[in-house]
Amino acid sequence: MNTLRPLCAFLLLITILFSCQPKEEPNTAQSFPLNEITIPEIQQAYKDGTYSIRQIVQLYLDRIEAVDQNGPKLNSIIIVNPDALQIADSLDKIRGTDQKQGPLFGIPVILKDNIDTHDKMPTTAGSRILQNSFPPQDSWVAKRLKDAGAIILAKANLSEWANYRASFSSSGWSAVGGQTNNPYVLDRNPCGSSSGPAVAVSANLCAVAVGTETWGSIMCPSNANGIVGIKPTVGLWSRSGIVPISYTQDTAGPMTRTVRDAAILLGIATGIDPTDDKTLASEGNFYTDYTAFLNKDGLTGKRIGFLKTEEGKHFKVDTLMHRAIRFLKSQGTEIIELDKLVELGAAANSGKVLAYEFKDGLKKYFARLGKKAPVANLEEVIKSTLADSVEMAYFDVGRMKNAQSKENLESKEYKEALRKMLKAFRDNGIDRVMDEHGLDAIVSPTGGPAWKTDLINGDNFVLSTSVNAALSGYPNISVPMGFIGEVPVGLSFYGRAWSEPVLLEVAYAYEQGTQHRKPPTFLKTD
C-alpha cells in the first residue's frame, strides 16, 4: 500500500485551507499614529501642541494614499480636496489666538459624494454624467461644517445615485469611483449607499464622515463596517444641496467610530433652513449640542422593545442579539418582546413614493445648479447613462425608467401611497407600539454579516431592520454589536420623531458597557 499518496493529499488539503484563510495586509492596520483618534483627542492635541492642523491633515492624506489608493486599495475616496493643506495652514494661523474657533475646529471630515461643496471638488453622485458638476454653493451640511471649523478632506464613493438607478446593483459601486471594498475582509461588500464614508471612517482615513440615507443607506454600511451611524429624524438636518431621492425619506447623518463623536457631529447641522420646509417641524425639537445626553447609566430604568421579526434568518446574528439583550437587562433595562410593528406589505407604498419624488427632486436639484447643470431632468440622465459604456458595464437603469414613467406630485396614486406609508409606519407602527407598551426605544439587529461582492449578481441581503425608521422618517442609531467571523454586525436603537436624545443615551450606555468596536486589518482571502 502506498502511504505517501494519502499523506500528500492531506498536506495539499491543509495548504488549500490555509491559503483560503484571511490574511492581514502588513504594516497598514495598527501602525497609523491617528488610529481610532476621536474629535476631543484631536482638539486636545492641538491645545497641547502635539500636532498642528497641517500635520493631522497630512497624516490623513498619507493614510488615504497608503491604504485607499494603494496597499489594500479600499477605493472609498473619489477625490481628495486639493486645498485641504492650504485650509489647514489658514486654521493653524488662528490656532491658539483669541479668534473664534468652532466646535469642529481643525477636524478633517469626509462627505459622501452626493453632498454639494462649493470648492474644487465636483459633486457626482457616483455618475459620470455629473463628473464635471461643480455646485455654485455649499449644501446646508457642508456650510455648517465649514462654519464650525471643519476641513472637508475628501468626497467619498457611494452606490451610484445613492442606489436609485438599477433594478439590482452591487453596493459601493459607481461608474466614477468603481467598487469600494470592505476594510475587514476585502472581498466582502461594504454595503451602501454610504459605503465610502463608512469605509473611510472605519479604516481611519478621517476623523468623522457624513453619509445620507433614504432606506438603510447609513444603517447598512455602519453595520457592515463596524462603526456608529445616525439616521436623524427627517428634517433635523436640512437636505438642501444634496442630490435627492425622496423628499419624504432623505436625510444626511453622522458616521463615526464612537457615539460621542456622532453626538458632537449631530448638533453641528441642526436648525431651520427656509429652503427645506421639513426643517420647520424641528423648531423646539433640535439641539446644537447632543453630548449632554451621553450617560453611561442611560440604560437603567428604560423600557425597550425587542423587535423579533428578523429572528431565525441567521443563527449567528441571533446569538449576538440574545447576548445584547442579556446585557441590556443586566443594566436595568426592561425588555418587551415585539412580534411586529407594521402590517405585512406596508413597505410596498414606499416604492411608489420614491419613484415620484426622485423624478421631481432631481429636476429641482438640477435647477439649483443653474446654467452649468450638465442635464436638466431625469429623462436626460437616463439618455446620457445609456449612451455611456462605462456606466452600462454592469447594471441597467430600471429604477430610473420606472421613476420617469410617473406623473407629477399631484398624482392621486402618489398622494395615496404617501398617506398609507406614513400612517402604517407612524400612527399604526412605531407610535402605536411605543404608546401601547410605554417604550423609550426599540432595539433590533441592524443587519447580517457582509456578503461577498458580486458585480454579476449584485447584493445578497440576509436581513435588515432599517425599514421602520426609514419609512416613518424617524431616527435610528446603529452601534457595533460584535463580530461574525472576521466581519462586524451592528445593533439598532430607534424610536419616535425627535427622540435623538434618548437614543443617544441608550446607545452610548450600550457602547461604553460592551466596547465591540475593533479597527479593521484589511484581510485578504485570495
C-alpha positions in Angstrom: 0.0 0.0 0.0 1.3 3.5 -0.9 1.1 5.5 2.3 2.8 8.5 0.7 -0.2 9.3 -1.6 -2.8 10.0 1.2 -0.2 11.9 3.2 0.4 14.2 0.1 -3.3 14.6 -0.3 -3.7 15.6 3.3 -0.9 18.1 3.1 -2.4 19.5 -0.1 -5.8 19.9 1.6 -4.1 21.7 4.5 -2.3 24.0 2.1 -5.5 24.9 0.3 -7.5 25.5 3.5 -4.7 27.7 4.9 -4.4 29.7 1.7 -8.2 30.5 1.9 -7.9 32.0 5.4 -8.0 35.7 5.6 -4.5 37.3 5.6 -3.7 40.7 7.1 -2.2 43.4 5.0 1.2 44.2 6.6 2.0 47.4 8.3 -1.2 49.2 7.4 -3.7 48.4 10.2 -2.4 49.3 13.7 0.7 51.3 13.0 -1.1 54.5 12.0 -0.5 57.2 14.7 -4.0 58.6 14.5 -5.6 55.1 14.7 -9.1 55.4 16.4 -8.5 59.0 17.5 -11.6 61.0 18.4 -12.7 64.6 18.0 -11.9 65.5 21.6 -8.5 63.8 21.4 -7.6 65.8 18.2 -8.7 69.0 19.8 -6.6 68.2 22.9 -3.6 67.5 20.7 -4.0 71.0 19.1 -4.1 72.6 22.6 -1.1 70.6 23.8 0.9 71.4 20.6 1.3 67.6 19.9 0.1 68.2 16.4 -0.6 71.1 14.1 -3.7 71.0 11.9 -1.5 70.7 8.9 0.2 67.6 10.4 -3.2 66.0 11.2 -4.4 66.6 7.6 -1.2 65.4 6.1 -1.3 62.2 8.1 -4.8 61.5 6.9 -3.8 62.3 3.3 -0.9 59.9 3.6 -3.2 57.3 5.0 -5.6 57.7 2.1 -2.8 57.2 -0.3 -1.4 54.2 1.6 -4.5 52.1 2.1 -7.2 53.6 -0.1 -5.4 54.2 -3.3 -2.6 51.6 -2.7 -2.0 48.7 -0.4 -5.3 47.0 0.3 -6.9 49.5 -2.1 -10.2 50.2 -0.3 -11.3 52.5 -3.0 -13.5 54.6 -0.7 -12.4 58.0 -1.9 -13.5 59.6 -5.2 -11.5 62.8 -4.8 -9.3 64.5 -2.2 -9.7 68.2 -1.6 -6.8 69.8 -3.4 -7.0 72.8 -1.0 -7.0 70.7 2.2 -3.5 71.6 3.3 -4.0 75.3 2.4 -7.1 75.3 4.6 -5.2 73.6 7.4 -2.5 76.3 7.2 -5.1 79.1 7.4 -6.6 77.5 10.5 -3.1 76.9 12.1 -2.6 80.7 11.9 -5.5 81.3 14.2 -4.9 78.3 16.5 -4.2 79.5 20.0 -5.4 83.0 19.3 -8.5 84.8 20.6 -10.2 84.4 17.2 -13.4 82.4 17.3 -12.9 78.7 16.8 -15.9 76.5 16.2 -16.7 73.1 17.8 -15.1 71.2 14.8 -12.1 73.5 14.6 -9.4 71.6 12.6 -11.3 68.4 12.3 -11.0 66.6 8.9 -14.4 65.4 7.7 -15.2 63.3 4.6 -18.5 63.8 2.8 -20.4 61.3 0.7 -20.2 62.5 -2.9 -23.8 63.4 -3.3 -23.4 66.4 -0.9 -22.6 69.7 -2.6 -19.5 71.5 -1.8 -18.5 74.8 -3.4 -14.8 74.2 -4.0 -12.6 72.4 -6.4 -14.4 69.1 -5.9 -17.3 68.2 -8.1 -20.4 66.5 -6.7 -21.0 63.4 -8.8 -23.4 61.1 -7.0 -21.0 58.5 -8.5 -22.3 59.2 -12.0 -20.1 60.1 -15.0 -23.0 62.4 -16.1 -22.1 64.7 -13.1 -18.3 64.2 -13.1 -17.7 67.8 -14.0 -20.6 69.3 -12.0 -19.3 72.0 -9.6 -22.2 73.3 -7.5 -22.4 77.1 -7.2 -22.9 77.0 -3.5 -22.3 74.7 -0.5 -25.0 72.4 0.7 -26.5 73.3 4.2 -24.5 70.5 5.7 -21.2 71.5 4.1 -21.7 75.1 5.1 -22.4 74.2 8.7 -19.4 72.0 8.9 -17.1 74.7 7.5 -18.7 77.3 9.8 -17.8 75.0 12.7 -14.2 74.9 11.7 -14.1 71.5 9.9 -11.9 70.8 6.9 -13.7 68.9 4.1 -10.9 66.5 3.4 -12.4 64.5 0.6 -15.6 63.2 -1.2 -16.3 59.5 -0.7 -17.6 56.9 -3.1 -21.2 55.6 -3.0 -23.6 53.3 -4.7 -24.3 55.3 -7.8 -27.2 57.8 -7.5 -27.4 56.6 -3.8 -28.6 53.2 -5.3 -31.6 54.6 -7.1 -30.6 53.7 -10.6 -30.7 50.0 -11.4 -33.1 47.1 -10.9 -30.2 45.4 -8.9 -26.7 46.5 -8.1 -23.6 46.0 -6.1 -23.5 48.3 -3.1 -20.5 50.6 -3.2 -20.1 50.6 -6.9 -20.3 53.7 -9.1 -19.1 54.4 -12.6 -16.9 57.3 -11.2 -15.4 55.5 -8.2 -15.6 51.8 -9.1 -16.2 49.3 -6.3 -15.5 50.1 -2.7 -14.2 47.3 -0.6 -14.9 46.2 3.0 -11.9 47.0 5.2 -12.3 44.0 7.4 -12.3 41.4 4.6 -11.5 43.0 1.3 -13.7 40.7 -0.9 -16.7 41.4 1.3 -19.2 44.1 0.5 -19.2 47.4 2.4 -23.0 47.8 1.9 -24.4 51.2 0.8 -25.2 53.5 -0.4 -23.0 55.4 2.0 -20.3 52.8 1.5 -17.4 55.3 1.0 -18.0 57.4 4.2 -18.4 54.2 6.3 -15.2 52.6 5.0 -13.3 55.8 5.3 -14.3 56.2 9.0 -13.7 52.5 9.8 -10.3 52.5 8.2 -9.2 55.7 9.9 -8.9 57.8 6.8 -10.6 60.8 8.5 -11.9 61.8 11.9 -15.6 61.6 11.1 -17.8 61.4 8.0 -21.2 62.3 6.7 -23.4 59.9 4.8 -27.0 60.0 3.6 -29.9 57.7 3.9 -33.2 57.1 2.2 -33.8 53.5 3.2 -30.9 51.9 5.1 -28.0 53.8 3.4 -26.4 54.9 6.7 -27.5 51.9 8.8 -26.4 49.1 6.5 -22.8 50.4 5.8 -22.5 51.2 9.5 -23.4 47.6 10.3 -21.0 46.2 7.7 -18.1 48.4 8.6 -18.2 48.3 12.4 -19.0 52.0 13.0 -21.6 54.2 14.6 -24.2 55.7 12.3 -27.1 58.0 13.0 -30.0 58.4 10.7 -31.7 61.6 12.2 -35.4 62.4 12.1 -36.1 63.7 8.7 -36.0 67.5 9.0 -33.4 67.6 11.8 -30.8 68.3 9.2 -31.6 70.3 6.0 -31.3 68.4 2.7 -30.7 71.4 0.6 -27.7 70.9 -1.8 -27.9 67.1 -1.6 -28.6 65.0 -4.7 -32.1 63.7 -3.8 -34.1 60.5 -3.9 -37.0 61.3 -1.7 -38.3 64.5 -0.1 -40.1 62.3 2.5 -37.4 59.9 3.5 -34.0 61.5 2.7 -31.6 62.8 5.4 -27.9 63.1 5.9 -26.3 61.9 9.1 -23.1 61.3 11.1 -20.9 58.3 10.5 -18.2 57.9 13.2 -16.2 55.5 15.3 -17.8 56.5 18.6 -21.2 57.6 19.9 -19.6 60.7 21.4 -18.2 61.8 18.1 -21.6 61.1 16.5 -23.3 63.3 19.1 -20.8 66.1 18.5 -21.4 66.0 14.8 -25.1 65.7 15.1 -25.5 69.1 16.7 -23.5 70.9 14.1 -26.0 70.8 11.2 -29.3 71.2 13.1 -31.5 74.3 12.6 -34.2 75.9 10.5 -33.4 76.1 6.8 -36.0 78.2 4.8 -35.1 76.3 1.6 -36.1 72.9 3.2 -39.5 73.2 4.8 -39.1 69.8 6.5 -36.8 71.6 9.0 -39.7 73.8 10.1 -41.0 70.9 12.2 -37.7 70.7 14.1 -38.2 74.0 15.8 -38.3 73.3 19.5 -37.1 69.8 18.9 -33.4 70.2 18.0 -30.2 70.8 20.0 -26.9 72.2 18.9 -25.1 70.1 21.5 -26.2 66.5 22.0 -23.2 65.4 24.2 -25.3 66.4 27.2 -27.3 63.3 26.7 -24.4 60.9 26.9 -24.9 58.9 30.1 -23.1 55.7 31.0 -26.0 54.7 33.1 -28.5 55.6 30.4 -30.0 52.0 30.2 -31.1 52.0 33.8 -34.9 52.1 34.1 -35.5 52.2 30.4 -38.3 50.2 28.7 -37.1 49.0 25.3 -39.0 46.9 22.8 -37.1 44.0 21.2 -38.3 43.5 17.6 -38.1 39.8 16.8 -39.2 39.9 13.2 -35.7 39.1 11.8 -35.1 36.2 14.2 -34.4 32.9 12.6 -32.8 34.3 9.4 -29.2 34.0 10.6 -28.5 32.0 13.8 -25.2 33.7 14.4 -26.9 37.1 14.3 -29.5 35.7 16.7 -26.7 34.6 19.1 -25.2 38.1 19.2 -28.6 39.7 19.5 -29.5 37.5 22.5 -26.2 38.4 24.1 -27.0 42.1 23.6 -30.4 41.6 25.2 -28.9 39.9 28.2 -26.5 42.9 28.6 -29.4 45.4 28.4 -31.2 43.5 31.1 -28.1 43.4 33.2 -28.0 47.2 33.1 -31.5 47.6 34.5 -33.5 47.8 31.2 -36.9 46.2 30.9 -37.2 44.3 27.6 -40.7 43.9 26.0 -40.7 41.5 23.1 -42.5 42.7 19.9 -43.7 40.4 17.1 -44.2 43.1 14.6 -44.5 46.9 14.1 -46.5 47.1 10.8 -48.8 45.1 8.6 -47.2 42.8 6.0 -46.8 44.5 2.7 -47.0 48.1 4.0 -43.5 48.9 2.8 -44.6 48.5 -0.8 -46.1 52.0 -0.8 -42.6 53.4 -0.4 -41.6 52.2 -3.8 -44.2 54.4 -5.4 -43.3 57.4 -3.1 -39.6 57.1 -4.1 -40.3 56.9 -7.8 -42.5 60.0 -7.9 -40.2 62.0 -5.6 -37.0 61.0 -7.3 -38.2 62.4 -10.7 -39.4 65.6 -9.1 -36.4 66.1 -6.8 -33.8 65.6 -9.5 -35.4 68.3 -11.6 -35.3 70.7 -8.7 -31.7 69.8 -7.9 -30.5 70.5 -11.4 -32.4 73.8 -11.4 -30.4 74.7 -8.3 -27.1 74.1 -10.2 -28.2 76.8 -12.7 -26.8 77.2 -16.2 -23.9 74.9 -15.5 -26.1 71.9 -14.8 -25.0 69.0 -17.1 -28.5 67.8 -17.5 -32.0 69.2 -16.7 -34.1 66.3 -15.7 -34.3 62.5 -15.2 -35.0 61.8 -18.8 -31.7 63.4 -19.8 -29.9 61.4 -17.1 -31.3 58.2 -18.5 -30.4 59.0 -22.1 -26.8 60.0 -21.1 -26.3 56.9 -18.9 -27.5 54.5 -21.6 -25.0 56.1 -24.1 -22.0 55.6 -21.8 -20.3 52.2 -22.0 -18.6 52.6 -18.6 -22.0 53.4 -17.0 -23.6 50.4 -18.6 -20.8 47.9 -17.9 -22.7 46.1 -15.1 -26.1 47.5 -14.3 -29.2 48.8 -16.0 -31.4 51.9 -15.3 -34.5 50.0 -14.2 -35.4 52.2 -11.2 -34.8 55.4 -13.2 -37.0 54.3 -16.0 -39.8 53.4 -13.5 -39.5 56.9 -11.9 -39.5 58.6 -15.4 -42.8 56.9 -16.1 -44.5 58.6 -13.2 -46.6 61.8 -13.3 -46.1 64.8 -11.0 -46.7 65.0 -7.2 -50.3 66.0 -7.8 -50.9 62.4 -8.8 -53.7 60.6 -6.9 -51.5 57.4 -6.8 -48.6 59.3 -5.2 -50.7 61.0 -2.6 -52.5 57.8 -1.6 -49.2 55.9 -1.4 -47.6 58.6 0.8 -50.6 58.7 3.1 -50.7 54.9 3.5 -47.0 54.6 4.1 -46.8 57.3 6.8 -49.9 56.0 8.5 -48.6 52.5 8.6 -45.2 53.3 9.9 -46.0 56.2 12.1 -49.6 56.2 13.5 -50.1 52.4 13.3 -46.5 51.5 13.6 -43.8 53.0 15.8 -46.0 55.5 17.6 -48.7 52.9 18.3 -46.4 50.3 19.6 -44.4 52.7 21.8 -47.6 54.1 23.2 -49.1 50.7 24.0 -46.0 49.5 25.8 -44.7 52.8 27.2 -41.4 52.3 25.4 -38.4 54.6 25.4 -36.9 52.9 22.3 -37.0 49.8 20.1 -33.9 47.6 19.5 -33.1 45.1 16.8 -30.1 43.8 14.9 -29.1 46.3 12.2 -28.3 43.7 9.6 -26.5 40.5 8.8 -22.8 39.9 8.1 -21.3 41.4 4.9 -21.6 39.2 1.8 -19.0 38.7 -0.9 -19.1 41.5 -3.5 -20.6 40.3 -6.8 -20.7 42.6 -9.8 -22.6 40.0 -11.8 -25.4 39.0 -9.5 -25.5 42.1 -7.2 -26.2 42.3 -3.5 -27.2 39.4 -1.2 -29.0 40.8 1.8 -29.8 38.3 4.6 -31.6 40.6 6.9 -32.2 44.3 7.6 -34.3 46.3 10.1 -33.8 49.8 8.7 -37.3 49.9 7.1 -39.2 51.0 10.1 -37.2 54.2 10.9 -36.6 54.9 7.2 -40.3 54.8 6.1 -41.5 56.6 9.1 -38.8 59.3 8.9 -37.9 58.7 12.5 -34.4 58.5 14.0 -32.2 55.4 14.1 -28.7 54.8 15.6 -26.5 51.7 14.9 -23.6 50.7 17.1 -21.2 47.8 16.8 -22.7 44.6 18.4 -19.9 42.1 17.7 -18.3 40.0 15.0 -19.4 37.0 12.9 -16.1 35.5 11.8 -14.0 38.5 10.8 -16.8 40.9 9.9 -18.8 43.1 12.2 -22.5 43.5 12.7 -24.5 46.2 14.4 -27.3 46.9 16.9 -30.0 49.5 16.1 -31.9 51.7 18.5 -34.8 53.7 17.1 -38.0 55.4 18.2 -40.3 58.4 17.9 -39.7 61.6 15.9 -37.1 63.9 17.5 -36.1 61.2 20.1 -32.3 61.5 19.3 -31.6 62.4 22.9 -32.9 59.2 24.4 -31.5 57.1 21.6 -28.0 58.6 22.2 -28.4 57.9 25.9 -29.1 54.2 25.4 -26.7 53.7 22.5 -23.9 55.4 24.5 -24.5 53.3 27.6 -24.5 50.1 25.4 -21.3 51.1 23.6 -19.5 52.0 26.8 -20.5 48.8 28.5 -19.6 46.5 25.6 -16.8 48.1 23.6 -17.3 45.9 20.5 -15.7 48.3 18.0 -12.4 46.9 16.7 -10.4 48.6 13.8 -10.2 46.6 10.6 -7.0 44.9 9.5 -7.7 44.6 5.7 -7.8 40.8 5.5 -7.4 39.1 2.1 -8.9 35.7 1.3 -7.3 35.0 -2.1 
